[in-house]
């Protein structure tokens, strides 16, 4: 795998130190950004086409004589639609007829003919009538009738002039609001093919339609097409596409590049622009950049409003900087803005993300005391926080409280429940929730599918991953960056590194730019293979300013060191975290507990856990399982009881990993039969045991000479759909060899080869070692001489290795 890690990541350049909106616009276009990173360019070649329009000169600037699309100061906003003051009486009569419930399509032709004939000298007044009628039809949700009217004028001889881009913009916008974005796009492209000249307002309406329906890549493509056709974007166009960039998680360098294009064209930002830019900082946890935008906004003479403060607070929350988030809350209140549900939800999310669930629940209580009613986002955030911590009972209490409050679950709630049951291996309940989505009149969204992909991926179920991906595409979902990131992670968890990289290549081919999440998905894949050198190189490139590493990046590096047996490097990085050189996030400290436990470093595991508690972070189920595991491996029974009691008292729900550790502890004790009882408990809870579960119980029986019971568990394992691995077979082989049943041991080798499981060194070591222990070296040599008959695919030199082993044992 090592030679395949030169990945083609498109890396953003570091953000400029200069202000986003300089006082004097530069006529120089922004410099081209390098498309491919120096480290990762040699596997694939990816070319990014960049187009830039020169700024319009002042004499060519389009005067802003039209109403903005979605103008917030519309006097009719939220009120019954009223006619334009300049509409003719015949136009008003025509609209009234069209809105009549008894109107039938066959009446359209004579009705519109009367309208045209009423304008004896057709001029702009007829165009205004048509625009007002279309607006009225759109307001009353008669969009199809508006389309029929538009088509009638398109087909009417000498009447095409009455149709303008304002009419197109109204129809496209309304179709977008109705969720009929494909119809809007078809209408728009049809006009383009017919040579209808479309302006910036028509383009912006289609961009907005795509954006509001979550089809961000199409929105960007339309924006690029608009620029290619020489149609200069307006402030609204830029604001819409900036919002799209933020939702897509575009690199900060691309967002800055768009802002520079805007200022080069002489377009000054408004408060919406600044608020949008702060929101764009959420995904990458770019709190420093958000603060710069916030300060620049104030210097430009704009007063931050509630939206501004909520956006900045959310950026701090997502960056796990709770102290700074609370300071924003205080400044917000000093400036006269009362916290809203949005404010509290951001804070609750920040506390939940760091596992500070008591504090999160206290905030919910506080918001209720202030008369702010928790909404679906409040409850869903808390549910997700408890799920992540492994406190399923508390999560379900939140869900029940939500229903008692008559707060209807949304798709995010269902996604959190799917994740909870999936992470616990309870796939039956997970799929029941998936079906409940439809019963609740919700529709699975892209996050639902991504969650299913992640759950199956982390359980090593690669065929299910592929199946879900096919179903997702069949349901009409276009993979976005998060989907690709999830697939990279899912396939790497399944051990399919090559397939993960194929997904990465398809991501680039689809024109999706990698972001911090992509980096972290690739780093996680490298970590699973213990490829720490490649991980260090990628992290170094991120530090160069191309993409700021976060706690997940360093967590992957810790896993890479641990899996690569570079324990000294784990300890060096641990000291950097403890000392604060690398910020000691809860995620990093929990990762240290896990990797030190896996590396069997008892004192280091305990220190990491102590640091976690000392810094005020709550342990989650993963950290507790890591402690339980290392204490169990060392048969430190009292310590394991302490952890179990703490888990029980703190409301943690045991996971499959917890039960596997308990099976391990009992399987190596005198009460070894207890391990099977725990397996039965897992099944009774609706959880699906994994290979480790069955292997642990098989080992417990084989270790105590209970081959018959071990064989029964083996058959049950196969019947449940779990494929035995080399550890399973080696356990039986070692057990038979220990009882001098060498014929049976060899039969197991034949059986495993026949069933597609490749023997490893331990397979043959156990056979020759037991021959030697019994003083039967000649038979051991005979076994080795026949090795290639038994296993034609045995590695070259395996027989020589085994003969040397026999000689050492004999000596």
VOVEX-557594 format. One record per residue (C-alpha): y negated, x, z negated; residue in three letters. Coordinates in steps of 0.05 Angstrom, whole numbers, plus 5000, padded with zeros to 4 digits. Each point is the difference from the previous one (the first is absolute). Example, Ala and Ser with C-alpha at 12.3 -4.5 7.8 and 13.67 -1.06 7.14 Angstrom:
// residues 2
     yy     xx     zz    aa
   5090   5246   4844   ALA
   4931   5027   5013   SER
This chain:
// residues 811
     yy     xx     zz    aa
   5000   5000   5000   UNK
   4953   5058   4985   UNK
   4985   5015   5073   UNK
   4977   4928   5012   UNK
   4943   4997   4951   UNK
   4943   5021   5046   UNK
   4976   4928   5000   UNK
   4944   4977   5047   UNK
   4953   4973   4948   UNK
   4931   4981   5025   UNK
   4957   5028   4945   UNK
   4928   4979   4986   UNK
   4947   5052   4991   UNK
   4963   5005   4933   UNK
   4942   4952   4992   UNK
   4931   5029   5015   UNK
   4954   5016   4943   UNK
   4940   4971   5036   UNK
   4979   4928   4988   UNK
   5035   4946   5041   UNK
   4934   4970   5022   UNK
   4950   5057   5012   UNK
   4927   4981   5003   UNK
   4994   5024   5072   UNK
   5056   4985   5048   UNK
   5029   5058   5038   UNK
   5010   4993   5075   UNK
   5058   5048   4997   UNK
   5068   4966   5001   UNK
   5046   5014   4941   UNK
   5045   5061   5010   UNK
   5070   4988   5026   UNK
   5051   5001   4944   UNK
   5064   5040   5011   UNK
   5056   4951   5017   UNK
   5059   5039   4972   UNK
   5007   5041   4937   UNK
   5012   5075   5009   UNK
   5063   4999   4957   UNK
   5032   4938   5030   UNK
   4983   5004   5074   UNK
   5063   5034   5028   UNK
   5050   4943   4997   UNK
   4964   4945   5038   UNK
   4937   5000   5044   UNK
   4953   4943   4986   UNK
   4935   4991   5038   UNK
   4943   4958   4975   UNK
   4951   4975   5051   UNK
   4930   4995   4973   UNK
   4944   4962   5034   UNK
   4928   5000   4980   UNK
   4940   4963   5028   UNK
   4932   5032   5002   UNK
   4949   4964   4957   UNK
   4959   4949   5037   UNK
   4929   5019   5014   UNK
   4947   4956   4969   UNK
   4982   4967   5066   UNK
   5072   4980   5012   UNK
   5012   4972   4930   UNK
   5024   4928   4999   UNK
   4950   4956   4963   UNK
   5032   4963   4942   UNK
   4979   4930   5019   UNK
   5066   4966   4982   UNK
   5030   4974   4937   UNK
   5050   5045   4968   UNK
   5073   4981   5002   UNK
   5017   4974   4931   UNK
   4928   5006   4978   UNK
   4998   4991   4925   UNK
   4932   4967   4998   UNK
   5019   4941   5044   UNK
   4964   4939   4972   UNK
   5059   4956   5019   UNK
   5051   5044   4965   UNK
   5046   4957   4958   UNK
   4965   4936   5024   UNK
   5017   4949   5054   UNK
   4984   5027   5069   UNK
   4933   4980   5028   UNK
   4976   5003   5072   UNK
   4954   5054   5025   UNK
   4929   4975   5002   UNK
   4995   5014   5075   UNK
   5062   4961   5021   UNK
   4985   4944   5049   UNK
   5014   4927   4984   UNK
   5054   4999   5054   UNK
   5031   5062   4970   UNK
   5001   4966   4932   UNK
   5033   4938   5030   UNK
   5051   5043   5036   UNK
   5020   5034   4935   UNK
   5005   4934   4963   UNK
   5046   4973   5054   UNK
   5044   5062   4997   UNK
   5005   4993   4924   UNK
   5019   4927   5005   UNK
   5071   4991   4973   UNK
   5016   4956   5060   UNK
   4979   5052   5051   UNK
   5054   5015   5052   UNK
   5003   5061   5047   UNK
   4992   4958   5063   UNK
   4930   4982   4977   UNK
   4977   5074   5001   UNK
   4983   5004   5074   UNK
   4953   4940   5005   UNK
   4969   5017   4932   UNK
   4982   5071   5021   UNK
   4977   4978   5069   UNK
   4949   4954   4966   UNK
   4977   5058   4957   UNK
   4990   5045   5062   UNK
   4965   4944   5038   UNK
   4953   4987   4942   UNK
   4970   5070   5013   UNK
   4968   4986   5067   UNK
   4973   5071   5001   UNK
   5055   5040   4966   UNK
   4974   5057   4960   UNK
   5010   5032   4932   UNK
   4998   4932   4967   UNK
   5069   4982   5028   UNK
   5028   5066   4974   UNK
   4971   4984   4932   UNK
   5031   4931   5002   UNK
   5069   5030   5016   UNK
   4993   5052   4945   UNK
   4981   4947   4948   UNK
   5057   4954   5022   UNK
   5050   5058   4995   UNK
   4974   5018   4931   UNK
   5007   4927   4978   UNK
   5071   4995   5026   UNK
   5018   5065   4966   UNK
   4971   4976   4934   UNK
   5041   4937   5004   UNK
   5063   5040   5016   UNK
   5006   4975   5072   UNK
   5008   5070   5029   UNK
   5048   4978   5055   UNK
   4950   4949   5024   UNK
   4946   5055   5000   UNK
   5047   5041   5043   UNK
   5009   4942   5048   UNK
   4925   4991   5005   UNK
   4991   5075   5013   UNK
   5053   4997   5055   UNK
   4968   4939   5031   UNK
   4934   5037   5009   UNK
   5037   5061   5026   UNK
   5031   4957   5055   UNK
   4938   4959   5014   UNK
   4963   5024   5062   UNK
   4930   5028   4986   UNK
   5010   4989   4925   UNK
   5028   5068   4979   UNK
   4931   5024   4982   UNK
   4997   4954   4939   UNK
   5056   5040   4967   UNK
   4977   5062   4962   UNK
   5030   5049   4952   UNK
   4975   4961   4940   UNK
   5047   4944   5019   UNK
   5057   5050   5008   UNK
   4984   5030   4932   UNK
   5002   4931   4965   UNK
   5067   4982   5031   UNK
   5032   5068   4986   UNK
   4974   5000   4928   UNK
   5027   4930   4987   UNK
   5069   5017   5029   UNK
   5001   5061   4955   UNK
   4983   4959   4938   UNK
   5056   4952   5018   UNK
   5049   5058   5003   UNK
   5008   4992   5075   UNK
   4981   5071   5016   UNK
   5050   5007   5057   UNK
   4967   4939   5034   UNK
   4932   5031   4988   UNK
   5023   5066   5032   UNK
   5031   4963   5059   UNK
   4935   4960   5011   UNK
   4958   5064   4995   UNK
   5043   5042   5048   UNK
   5004   4942   5050   UNK
   4924   5001   5004   UNK
   5000   5075   5009   UNK
   5049   4995   5058   UNK
   4957   4946   5032   UNK
   4940   5046   4998   UNK
   4963   4963   4945   UNK
   4949   5048   4971   UNK
   5012   5005   4925   UNK
   4949   5027   4952   UNK
   5002   5033   4931   UNK
   5001   4932   4964   UNK
   5062   4977   5038   UNK
   5035   5067   4987   UNK
   4980   4998   4926   UNK
   5028   4930   4993   UNK
   5068   5023   5026   UNK
   4999   5062   4955   UNK
   4985   4955   4941   UNK
   5056   4952   5020   UNK
   5051   5057   5001   UNK
   4973   5030   4935   UNK
   5002   4934   4961   UNK
   5072   4990   5022   UNK
   5023   5070   4978   UNK
   5009   5026   5070   UNK
   4960   5062   4988   UNK
   5025   5044   5056   UNK
   4982   4947   5052   UNK
   4931   4995   4969   UNK
   4990   5075   5008   UNK
   5024   4997   5072   UNK
   4951   4945   5018   UNK
   4944   5040   4967   UNK
   5019   5061   5042   UNK
   5003   4957   5063   UNK
   4931   4972   4984   UNK
   4972   5071   4996   UNK
   5036   5021   5064   UNK
   4966   4944   5038   UNK
   4932   5024   4977   UNK
   4989   4943   4952   UNK
   4961   5028   4941   UNK
   5026   4976   4932   UNK
   4952   4965   4954   UNK
   4994   5008   4925   UNK
   5049   4942   4991   UNK
   5050   5033   5048   UNK
   4998   5064   4959   UNK
   5005   4964   4934   UNK
   5062   4962   5024   UNK
   5035   5062   5026   UNK
   4982   5040   4938   UNK
   5034   4946   4959   UNK
   5060   5005   5047   UNK
   5003   5076   4991   UNK
   5001   4990   4925   UNK
   5056   4949   5004   UNK
   5039   5047   5045   UNK
   4990   5059   4952   UNK
   4968   5042   5054   UNK
   4984   5072   4980   UNK
   4931   5009   4971   UNK
   4982   5046   5057   UNK
   5010   4943   5051   UNK
   4958   4953   4958   UNK
   4945   5053   4996   UNK
   5005   5010   5075   UNK
   4990   4925   5011   UNK
   4939   5001   4955   UNK
   4971   5059   5038   UNK
   5010   4962   5066   UNK
   4963   4941   4969   UNK
   4940   5041   4976   UNK
   4998   5039   5066   UNK
   4990   4933   5035   UNK
   4940   4987   4955   UNK
   5034   4946   4960   UNK
   4981   5000   4926   UNK
   5051   4977   4948   UNK
   4991   4939   4957   UNK
   5027   4985   4930   UNK
   5064   4972   5031   UNK
   5011   5068   5034   UNK
   4994   5037   4934   UNK
   5045   4952   4963   UNK
   5052   5006   5056   UNK
   4998   5076   4997   UNK
   5012   4999   4925   UNK
   5059   4953   5011   UNK
   5027   5049   5053   UNK
   5008   5051   4945   UNK
   5052   4958   4963   UNK
   5062   5019   5038   UNK
   4993   5075   4996   UNK
   4973   4998   4928   UNK
   4936   5032   5026   UNK
   4959   4988   4938   UNK
   4954   5060   5012   UNK
   4983   4974   5070   UNK
   4990   4930   4973   UNK
   4949   5025   4949   UNK
   4962   5038   5054   UNK
   4995   4936   5042   UNK
   4979   4961   4938   UNK
   4944   5050   4985   UNK
   4978   5003   5073   UNK
   4997   4924   5002   UNK
   4950   5000   4942   UNK
   4959   5056   5031   UNK
   4996   4959   5064   UNK
   4966   4945   4962   UNK
   5058   4952   4994   UNK
   5016   4969   4932   UNK
   5074   5000   4983   UNK
   5026   4929   4990   UNK
   5063   4972   4967   UNK
   5041   5017   5062   UNK
   4977   5072   4997   UNK
   5018   5009   4926   UNK
   5067   4965   5008   UNK
   5017   5045   5060   UNK
   4981   5064   4963   UNK
   5037   4978   4938   UNK
   5062   4986   5042   UNK
   4997   5069   5032   UNK
   4999   5032   4931   UNK
   5057   4955   4978   UNK
   5043   5018   5060   UNK
   4983   5074   4986   UNK
   5027   4991   4929   UNK
   4932   5016   4970   UNK
   4996   4944   4949   UNK
   4943   5032   4959   UNK
   4954   5002   5061   UNK
   5021   4929   5019   UNK
   4978   4976   4931   UNK
   4933   5036   5008   UNK
   4989   4963   5066   UNK
   5014   4935   4963   UNK
   4947   5018   4947   UNK
   4948   5018   5054   UNK
   5017   4936   5036   UNK
   4986   4958   4938   UNK
   4936   5039   4984   UNK
   4975   4983   5071   UNK
   5011   4926   4985   UNK
   5064   4988   5037   UNK
   5053   4964   4960   UNK
   5072   5022   5011   UNK
   5041   4953   5043   UNK
   5074   4989   5009   UNK
   4998   5054   5054   UNK
   4970   5050   4949   UNK
   5053   4986   4948   UNK
   5056   5001   5051   UNK
   4979   5070   5022   UNK
   5000   5024   4928   UNK
   5066   4966   4984   UNK
   5030   5033   5062   UNK
   4974   5068   4978   UNK
   5031   4994   4930   UNK
   5065   4972   5028   UNK
   5005   5056   5050   UNK
   5002   5051   4943   UNK
   5048   4958   4959   UNK
   4947   4980   4949   UNK
   5025   4929   4998   UNK
   4976   4982   4930   UNK
   4929   5018   5022   UNK
   5010   4960   5064   UNK
   5022   4938   4961   UNK
   4941   5009   4953   UNK
   4953   4998   5061   UNK
   5033   4935   5022   UNK
   4986   4971   4931   UNK
   4928   5025   5003   UNK
   4987   4969   5068   UNK
   5027   4933   4975   UNK
   4955   5004   4938   UNK
   4941   5010   5047   UNK
   5019   4936   5038   UNK
   5028   5036   5060   UNK
   5066   4969   5021   UNK
   5055   5049   5020   UNK
   5020   4989   5072   UNK
   5062   5015   5041   UNK
   4978   5073   5007   UNK
   4994   5008   4925   UNK
   5069   4974   4986   UNK
   5032   5036   5060   UNK
   4969   5067   4979   UNK
   5028   4993   4929   UNK
   5068   4978   5027   UNK
   5002   5062   5044   UNK
   4978   5045   4943   UNK
   5056   4975   4954   UNK
   5050   5005   5058   UNK
   4981   5072   5013   UNK
   5007   5017   4926   UNK
   5069   4969   5000   UNK
   4981   4942   4954   UNK
   5030   4943   5039   UNK
   4999   4951   4943   UNK
   4925   5010   4991   UNK
   4991   4994   5075   UNK
   5035   4933   5002   UNK
   4958   4976   4940   UNK
   4938   5015   5041   UNK
   5030   4961   5058   UNK
   5016   4940   4955   UNK
   4929   5003   4971   UNK
   4973   5000   5071   UNK
   5039   4937   5017   UNK
   4980   4967   4934   UNK
   4927   5012   5019   UNK
   5012   4963   5066   UNK
   4986   5065   5037   UNK
   5039   4997   5064   UNK
   5037   5065   5018   UNK
   4978   5033   5064   UNK
   5037   5047   5046   UNK
   4980   5060   4957   UNK
   5033   4967   4940   UNK
   5065   4989   5038   UNK
   4997   5072   5026   UNK
   4995   5025   4928   UNK
   5061   4958   4981   UNK
   5039   5025   5060   UNK
   4984   5072   4980   UNK
   5021   4987   4928   UNK
   5068   4971   5016   UNK
   5012   5050   5057   UNK
   4984   5060   4956   UNK
   5051   4975   4949   UNK
   5053   4994   5054   UNK
   5001   4924   4993   UNK
   5001   4986   5074   UNK
   5025   4928   4994   UNK
   4940   4980   4959   UNK
   4955   5042   5045   UNK
   5021   4961   5061   UNK
   4994   4934   4962   UNK
   4927   5017   4988   UNK
   4993   5016   5074   UNK
   5026   4931   5017   UNK
   4954   4969   4948   UNK
   4940   5028   5038   UNK
   5014   4951   5056   UNK
   5012   4942   4952   UNK
   4932   5014   4968   UNK
   4966   4994   5068   UNK
   4983   5074   4999   UNK
   5016   5047   5057   UNK
   5030   5069   4991   UNK
   4947   5052   5016   UNK
   5003   5073   5020   UNK
   5005   5020   4926   UNK
   5061   4955   4991   UNK
   5036   5035   5056   UNK
   4977   5069   4976   UNK
   5025   4983   4930   UNK
   5069   4981   5026   UNK
   5001   5065   5041   UNK
   4982   5041   4938   UNK
   5051   4966   4955   UNK
   5058   5010   5049   UNK
   4976   5070   5015   UNK
   4999   5023   4927   UNK
   5070   4972   4992   UNK
   5024   5042   5060   UNK
   5017   4938   5041   UNK
   4980   5026   5068   UNK
   5033   4945   5041   UNK
   4962   4948   4960   UNK
   4935   5039   5012   UNK
   5012   4998   5075   UNK
   5019   4926   4996   UNK
   4937   4981   4962   UNK
   4957   5039   5048   UNK
   5030   4962   5059   UNK
   4990   4933   4965   UNK
   4928   5020   4985   UNK
   4985   5014   5073   UNK
   5037   4936   5020   UNK
   4953   4961   4953   UNK
   4942   5027   5041   UNK
   4974   5053   4952   UNK
   4972   5063   5032   UNK
   5016   5061   4957   UNK
   4937   5027   4968   UNK
   4991   5067   4964   UNK
   5030   4974   4935   UNK
   5063   4978   5037   UNK
   5008   5068   5032   UNK
   4988   5035   4933   UNK
   5051   4955   4967   UNK
   5051   5013   5055   UNK
   4990   5076   4994   UNK
   5012   4994   4925   UNK
   5058   4951   5008   UNK
   5039   5042   5050   UNK
   4988   5064   4961   UNK
   5027   4966   4937   UNK
   5062   4982   5041   UNK
   5008   5073   5017   UNK
   4980   4988   5073   UNK
   4945   5053   5006   UNK
   5006   5002   5076   UNK
   4992   4925   5004   UNK
   4939   5004   4954   UNK
   4968   5050   5048   UNK
   5016   4955   5060   UNK
   4961   4945   4965   UNK
   4943   5049   4991   UNK
   5001   5016   5074   UNK
   4999   4926   5017   UNK
   4942   4991   4953   UNK
   4959   5051   5039   UNK
   5021   4970   5066   UNK
   4974   4932   4975   UNK
   4932   5032   4988   UNK
   5004   4993   4925   UNK
   4964   5057   4964   UNK
   5037   5029   4939   UNK
   4964   4995   4933   UNK
   5011   5023   4929   UNK
   5059   4951   4993   UNK
   5032   5031   5061   UNK
   4991   5069   4971   UNK
   5032   4977   4935   UNK
   5058   4967   5036   UNK
   5014   5065   5038   UNK
   4992   5042   4936   UNK
   5050   4953   4965   UNK
   5049   5010   5058   UNK
   4994   5076   4994   UNK
   5008   4996   4925   UNK
   5067   4964   5006   UNK
   5025   5059   5040   UNK
   4971   5051   4951   UNK
   4956   5029   5056   UNK
   4947   5026   4952   UNK
   4972   5054   5046   UNK
   4983   4948   5054   UNK
   4973   4954   4946   UNK
   4953   5055   4975   UNK
   4974   5013   5070   UNK
   4985   4926   5012   UNK
   4966   4994   4932   UNK
   4958   5063   5014   UNK
   4977   4968   5065   UNK
   4981   4937   4963   UNK
   4960   5041   4951   UNK
   4961   5031   5058   UNK
   4963   4934   5002   UNK
   5040   4964   5053   UNK
   5029   4949   4952   UNK
   4989   5004   4925   UNK
   5067   5004   4962   UNK
   5010   4949   4945   UNK
   5049   4994   4942   UNK
   5056   4977   5046   UNK
   4991   5063   5043   UNK
   5010   5045   4939   UNK
   5057   4957   4976   UNK
   5037   5013   5065   UNK
   4987   5074   4993   UNK
   5032   4998   4930   UNK
   5061   4965   5029   UNK
   5003   5051   5057   UNK
   5001   5057   4949   UNK
   5053   4966   4957   UNK
   5045   4982   5059   UNK
   4992   5070   5027   UNK
   5021   5029   4933   UNK
   4932   5035   4992   UNK
   4996   4986   4926   UNK
   4948   5054   4987   UNK
   4954   4966   5050   UNK
   5010   4934   4965   UNK
   4978   5032   4935   UNK
   4939   5034   5032   UNK
   4977   4934   5030   UNK
   5013   4966   4933   UNK
   4952   5048   4965   UNK
   4946   4986   5052   UNK
   5008   4926   4985   UNK
   4999   5009   4924   UNK
   4939   5045   5004   UNK
   4962   4952   5044   UNK
   4995   5045   5062   UNK
   5036   4942   5033   UNK
   4978   4934   4969   UNK
   5056   4976   4954   UNK
   5010   4930   5027   UNK
   5052   4956   4969   UNK
   5040   5003   5064   UNK
   5003   5077   4997   UNK
   5021   5001   4927   UNK
   5055   4949   5013   UNK
   5023   5041   5060   UNK
   5004   5061   4955   UNK
   5044   4962   4951   UNK
   5046   4981   5057   UNK
   5006   5067   5035   UNK
   5009   5039   4935   UNK
   5055   4951   4980   UNK
   5035   5008   5067   UNK
   4994   5076   4993   UNK
   5032   4994   4931   UNK
   4939   5030   4965   UNK
   5002   4965   4933   UNK
   4939   5030   4965   UNK
   4957   4994   5063   UNK
   5021   4927   5009   UNK
   4981   4985   4928   UNK
   4934   5037   5008   UNK
   4982   4961   5063   UNK
   5016   4934   4965   UNK
   4959   5022   4939   UNK
   4940   5017   5046   UNK
   5007   4931   5032   UNK
   4994   4965   4933   UNK
   4947   5048   4973   UNK
   4953   4984   5058   UNK
   5005   4925   4987   UNK
   5046   4982   5058   UNK
   5057   4951   4991   UNK
   5069   5024   5021   UNK
   5035   4959   5053   UNK
   5074   4985   5011   UNK
   5008   5062   5045   UNK
   4975   5048   4947   UNK
   5042   4967   4946   UNK
   5062   5003   5045   UNK
   4988   5074   5011   UNK
   5000   5012   4925   UNK
   5061   4957   4991   UNK
   5036   5038   5055   UNK
   4988   5070   4972   UNK
   5017   4978   4929   UNK
   5063   4967   5026   UNK
   5022   5061   5040   UNK
   4994   5041   4936   UNK
   5035   4946   4958   UNK
   4939   4995   4955   UNK
   5021   4931   4976   UNK
   4946   4990   4948   UNK
   4946   5015   5051   UNK
   5029   4952   5050   UNK
   5000   4946   4948   UNK
   4927   5015   4985   UNK
   4982   4991   5073   UNK
   5041   4936   5007   UNK
   4967   4971   4938   UNK
   4931   5018   5026   UNK
   5015   4967   5067   UNK
   5026   4938   4966   UNK
   4941   4994   4952   UNK
   4949   5013   5055   UNK
   5028   4947   5046   UNK
   5027   5046   5055   UNK
   5053   4970   5045   UNK
   5059   5049   5009   UNK
   5007   5021   5073   UNK
   5063   5021   5037   UNK
   4982   5073   4982   UNK
   4999   4980   4927   UNK
   5069   4969   5005   UNK
   5027   5060   5039   UNK
   4977   5046   4944   UNK
   5035   4957   4949   UNK
   5064   5000   5041   UNK
   4995   5076   5003   UNK
   4990   5007   4925   UNK
   5059   4954   4983   UNK
   5044   5028   5056   UNK
   4999   5068   4966   UNK
   5013   4973   4930   UNK
   5062   4975   4965   UNK
   4977   4929   5017   UNK
   5006   5015   5075   UNK
   5023   4929   5016   UNK
   4930   4976   4980   UNK
   4975   5028   5067   UNK
   5037   4945   5038   UNK
   4973   4947   4953   UNK
   4929   5023   5017   UNK
   5018   4996   5074   UNK
   5021   4927   4989   UNK
   4933   4987   4964   UNK
   4963   5027   5061   UNK
   5038   4952   5045   UNK
   4989   4941   4954   UNK
   4925   5012   5003   UNK
   5002   4993   5076   UNK
   4986   5074   5011   UNK
   5037   5039   5053   UNK
   5034   5064   4973   UNK
   4993   5061   5044   UNK
   5045   5060   5015   UNK
   4979   5034   4936   UNK
   5020   4939   4959   UNK
   5071   4998   5028   UNK
   5009   5076   5001   UNK
   4981   5003   4926   UNK
   5052   4949   4980   UNK
   5053   5032   5045   UNK
   4986   5067   4968   UNK
   5006   4970   4930   UNK
   5070   4975   5015   UNK
   5023   5061   5040   UNK
   4975   5047   4944   UNK
   5045   4963   4951   UNK
   5061   4998   5046   UNK
   4992   4926   5017   UNK
   5011   5006   5076   UNK
   5023   4929   5008   UNK
   4935   4971   4970   UNK
   4960   5050   5042   UNK
   5036   4977   5063   UNK
   4984   4927   4983   UNK
   4926   5017   4994   UNK
   5004   5039   5066   UNK
   5027   4938   5036   UNK
   4947   4956   4968   UNK
   4948   5050   5023   UNK
   5023   4996   5072   UNK
   5006   4924   4998   UNK
   4928   4995   4976   UNK
   4976   5037   5062   UNK
   4984   5066   4965   UNK
   5027   5059   5041   UNK
   5035   5052   4957   UNK
   4968   5069   5006   UNK
   5027   5071   4992   UNK
   4989   4996   4924   UNK
   5045   4939   4997   UNK
   5057   5034   5036   UNK
   4991   5067   4965   UNK
   5007   4964   4933   UNK
   5069   4974   5020   UNK
   5021   5066   5031   UNK
   4982   5039   4937   UNK
   5036   4949   4957   UNK
   5064   5003   5041   UNK
   4998   5076   5003   UNK
   4990   5004   4924   UNK
   5065   4959   4992   UNK
   5036   5046   5049   UNK
   5003   4943   5051   UNK
   4981   5045   5058   UNK
   5033   4957   5053   UNK
   4958   4941   4978   UNK
   4938   5043   4998   UNK
   5012   5022   5073   UNK
   5012   4927   5019   UNK
   4931   4983   4973   UNK
   4970   5056   5043   UNK
   5034   4971   5062   UNK
   4976   4930   4981   UNK
   4927   5022   4991   UNK
   5000   5037   5066   UNK
   5030   4939   5035   UNK
   4945   4957   4971   UNK
   4944   5045   5024   UNK
   4984   5036   4935   UNK
   4994   5076   5010   UNK
   5032   5043   4945   UNK
   4955   5052   4967   UNK
   5013   5064   4961   UNK
   5016   4963   4936   UNK
   5054   4960   5035   UNK
   5042   5063   5014   UNK
   4977   5039   4938   UNK
   5032   4950   4953   UNK
   5067   5004   5036   UNK
   5005   5076   5002   UNK
   4971   5007   4929   UNK
   5054   4956   4970   UNK
   5054   5036   5039   UNK
   4973   5065   4969   UNK
   4994   4971   4930   UNK
   5074   4980   5004   UNK
   5019   5070   5024   UNK
   5019   4975   5070   UNK
   4958   5049   5041   UNK
   5051   5002   5057   UNK
   4995   4925   5009   UNK
   4925   5006   4999   UNK
   5003   5051   5057   UNK
   5048   4956   5038   UNK
   4951   4942   4993   UNK
   4944   5043   5028   UNK
   5042   5025   5058   UNK
   5011   4926   5021   UNK
   4927   4981   4988   UNK
   4980   4993   5073   UNK
   5060   4956   5014   UNK
   4977   4955   4943   UNK
   4927   5003   5019   UNK
   4988   5023   5072   UNK
   4924   4997   4988   UNK
   5000   5044   4938   UNK
   4942   5050   5004   UNK
   5015   5067   5031   UNK
   5019   5050   4946   UNK
   5019   4947   4949   UNK
   5071   5027   4996   UNK
   4973   5071   4987   UNK
   4954   4973   4945   UNK
   5057   4964   4966   UNK
   5046   5062   5004   UNK
   4946   5041   4966   UNK
   4994   4946   4947   UNK
   5075   5003   4988   UNK
   4998   5076   4994   UNK
   4944   4996   4948   UNK
   5037   4947   4960   UNK
   5064   5042   5002   UNK
   4963   5063   4977   UNK
